[in-house]
Each structure stands twice: as structure tokens, then as C-alpha cells.
Amino acid sequence: MVLAWSNASSEKGTLIWIGNNIALQTKLIAAFHLSAIGGRSGVNAIYHRLKKLFIWKGMKTDMDSYIKQCSICQHTKHSHDHPAGLLQPLPIPAGVWQDMFMDFVEVLPKSEGYSVILVVVDKLTKFAYFISMKHPYTTVTVAHLFMDHIVNCMVYLAALLVIETKSLLVHSGNNCSSPTRLI
């Protein structure tokens, strides 16, 4: 049963009442949902367009269930996130080997039993260490390799720097006991 009525006091004007005709309700929802103008624009937008012309009991819930069954609408939902904004530059590290990152290169052919490379890169100088590892590895083995190859090397370089600094101070005639004279 389809009825139309007009109410002068209504903002909507003439509405067409669609009774319990489920086939007609589904066709109307599909027509508005798949239309070239404003189609697939979400439940609320289609509901507001449809309720300007038609009305039936449970119209909103019928639209919700129809659009939840639409596979295209379920795959292409609108993002509710705020825009990311401008990229911010990374801070410059304070010194050499004070800020670094590590990564693993895996799925390599075995060479002398090694199939993984641990890459450690200094962010300031972009100097990289490549440490070969055997698979499977644990956090303990990675920590030992890091200590053996990176930390011990940094201690050695720091010792060389101290020796070189002392020799510069000795050659310049300054006292080695006061490191503030370097500045």
C-alpha cells in the first residue's frame, strides 16, 4: 500500500507512505544508495535524502542493515582521523654513536653458517656496522654481539681519543690534568 499526504504545517511537504512493502522499501534504498549523485555517501546522508520524499516505519534500521550488507561500503569507509600535518625534522644527535638504530637483514643464503646480518648505524655520521649472525638468535645473543662489536669498539675509540688528546696537550705544553684547557 502506497499513500501520499500533504501537511501544510510540515517542513517536509508531501511524503509518500510506504507501508510494509519490503520489496519496494529495498528498491528505494538501493536506488538512493546506488545513484550517480550522492550514492554510497553513508547511512545518514542517504537517510536524509530518502526521508524528504518517503516514509515508513523502521526506515532508519532498514537503511542501516542494507548498507551494512554492501561489501563496497564496508571496504571503503571514511577515515575519521585528523590530518597528520607537516613533517617535523628529527633532532640532530649530540655526538657520535650517542644515537643509533639497529635492523636485521634476514632470509639470506647461508655463508659459513651465517644467514642474518645485524646492521647498526650511527645517526650522526651514518657510519654502519654489519655483524653476521646465525639463526635462530635470541635477545641475549644480540646483546652479546652488540657489546662485543659496538660498545667495545666505542671504548677503544674513546681510549684512542684520550691518548691523542694527551699527546696534543703534551706537545702544546699544557697540563694534562685539566681537560678544561681543551675548550
C-alpha positions as CSV (number, residue, x, y, z in Angstrom):
1,M,0.0,0.0,0.0
2,V,1.4,3.4,-1.0
3,L,-0.2,6.6,0.2
4,A,0.7,10.2,-0.2
5,W,-0.3,13.1,2.1
6,S,0.5,16.7,2.3
7,N,0.6,18.7,5.5
8,A,0.8,22.5,5.3
9,S,2.5,22.8,8.7
10,S,5.1,20.2,7.8
11,E,8.6,21.2,6.7
12,K,8.8,18.1,4.6
13,G,5.9,18.9,2.3
14,T,4.3,15.8,0.6
15,L,5.6,12.5,1.8
16,I,4.8,9.1,0.2
17,W,4.0,6.5,2.8
18,I,5.4,3.1,2.0
19,G,3.6,0.5,4.1
20,N,5.0,-2.9,4.9
21,N,6.1,-3.5,1.2
22,I,9.6,-4.8,1.9
23,A,10.4,-5.3,-1.8
24,L,9.6,-1.6,-2.6
25,Q,11.5,-0.4,0.5
26,T,14.6,-2.3,-0.6
27,K,14.3,-1.0,-4.1
28,L,14.0,2.6,-2.9
29,I,17.0,2.2,-0.6
30,A,19.0,0.6,-3.4
31,A,18.1,3.3,-5.8
32,F,19.2,6.1,-3.5
33,H,22.3,4.1,-2.3
34,L,23.5,3.3,-5.9
35,S,22.5,6.6,-7.5
36,A,25.2,8.5,-9.5
37,I,24.5,11.7,-7.5
38,G,25.2,11.2,-3.8
39,G,25.3,7.4,-3.9
40,R,27.4,5.4,-1.4
41,S,27.7,8.5,0.8
42,G,26.9,6.8,4.1
43,V,23.8,5.9,6.1
44,N,23.0,9.4,7.4
45,A,23.3,11.2,4.0
46,I,21.2,8.7,2.2
47,Y,18.6,8.6,5.0
48,H,18.2,12.3,4.9
49,R,17.7,12.3,1.1
50,L,15.2,9.4,1.3
51,K,13.2,10.9,4.2
52,K,12.5,14.0,2.2
53,L,10.3,12.0,-0.2
54,F,9.3,8.7,1.5
55,I,8.5,7.4,5.0
56,W,7.8,4.1,6.5
57,K,8.1,2.5,10.0
58,G,11.7,1.4,10.7
59,M,13.2,3.3,7.8
60,K,16.4,4.1,9.6
61,T,17.1,0.5,10.8
62,D,16.3,-0.9,7.3
63,M,18.9,1.5,5.8
64,D,21.5,0.5,8.4
65,S,21.0,-3.2,7.7
66,Y,21.1,-2.6,3.9
67,I,24.3,-0.6,3.9
68,K,26.0,-3.0,6.4
69,Q,25.5,-5.7,3.8
70,C,27.1,-3.6,1.0
71,S,30.6,-5.0,0.5
72,I,31.9,-1.9,-1.3
73,C,30.8,0.4,1.6
74,Q,32.4,-1.9,4.1
75,H,35.7,-1.8,2.3
76,T,35.8,1.9,1.6
77,K,34.8,3.5,4.9
78,H,35.7,7.2,5.5
79,S,38.7,7.9,7.7
80,H,37.9,9.7,11.0
81,D,41.5,10.6,11.7
82,H,42.8,14.1,11.8
83,P,45.3,15.0,9.0
84,A,48.8,14.2,10.0
85,G,50.1,17.8,9.4
86,L,53.6,18.8,8.4
87,L,56.5,16.5,9.0
88,Q,58.9,17.6,11.7
89,P,62.7,17.2,11.3
90,L,64.4,14.7,13.5
91,P,66.7,16.2,16.2
92,I,70.4,16.2,15.4
93,P,72.3,13.8,17.7
94,A,74.5,15.4,20.3
95,G,77.5,13.3,19.4
96,V,78.9,10.4,17.5
97,W,77.4,7.0,18.5
98,Q,75.1,8.6,21.0
99,D,72.0,7.9,18.9
100,M,71.9,4.8,16.7
101,F,69.5,2.4,15.2
102,M,69.6,-1.3,14.5
103,D,67.9,-3.6,12.0
104,F,68.1,-7.2,10.9
105,V,68.6,-8.4,7.3
106,E,67.2,-11.9,7.2
107,V,66.4,-14.6,4.7
108,L,69.9,-14.6,3.2
109,P,71.7,-17.7,1.8
110,K,74.0,-19.3,4.4
111,S,77.6,-18.4,4.3
112,E,79.8,-20.3,6.7
113,G,76.6,-21.0,8.8
114,Y,75.6,-17.3,9.0
115,S,72.3,-16.2,7.5
116,V,71.4,-13.0,9.3
117,I,73.1,-9.6,9.3
118,L,72.7,-7.2,12.2
119,V,73.0,-3.6,11.0
120,V,73.9,-0.9,13.5
121,V,74.0,2.7,12.1
122,D,75.2,5.9,13.9
123,K,72.5,8.6,13.1
124,L,75.0,11.5,13.1
125,T,77.7,10.1,10.8
126,K,75.7,7.4,9.1
127,F,78.6,5.0,9.8
128,A,77.3,1.4,9.8
129,Y,78.5,-1.8,11.3
130,F,77.4,-5.1,9.7
131,I,77.6,-8.0,12.1
132,S,76.9,-11.6,10.8
133,M,74.7,-13.8,13.0
134,K,73.4,-17.3,13.0
135,H,69.7,-18.2,13.0
136,P,67.9,-18.7,15.4
137,Y,69.1,-15.9,17.7
138,T,67.8,-14.5,21.0
139,T,67.9,-11.2,22.7
140,V,70.8,-12.4,24.8
141,T,72.9,-13.3,21.7
142,V,72.1,-9.9,20.1
143,A,73.0,-8.1,23.3
144,H,76.4,-10.0,23.5
145,L,77.1,-9.2,19.8
146,F,76.3,-5.6,20.4
147,M,78.5,-5.4,23.4
148,D,81.4,-7.2,21.7
149,H,81.3,-5.3,18.4
150,I,79.8,-1.9,19.1
151,V,80.4,-1.0,22.8
152,N,84.0,-2.4,22.9
153,C,84.8,-0.6,19.7
154,M,83.5,2.7,21.1
155,V,85.6,2.2,24.3
156,Y,88.6,1.6,22.1
157,L,87.9,4.7,20.1
158,A,87.4,6.7,23.3
159,A,90.7,5.4,24.6
160,L,92.4,6.5,21.4
161,L,90.9,9.9,21.7
162,V,92.1,10.3,25.2
163,I,95.7,9.2,24.2
164,E,95.6,11.6,21.2
165,T,94.3,14.4,23.4
166,K,97.0,13.9,26.0
167,S,99.7,13.8,23.3
168,L,98.3,17.1,21.9
169,L,98.4,18.6,25.3
170,V,101.9,17.4,26.0
171,H,103.1,18.8,22.6
172,S,101.5,22.1,23.3
173,G,102.9,22.4,26.8
174,N,99.6,22.3,28.6
175,N,98.9,20.3,31.8
176,C,97.1,17.0,31.1
177,S,95.4,17.0,34.4
178,S,92.9,19.8,33.5
179,P,90.8,18.8,30.5
180,T,89.0,22.1,30.5
181,R,92.0,23.6,28.8
182,L,90.9,21.9,25.5
183,I,87.9,24.1,25.2
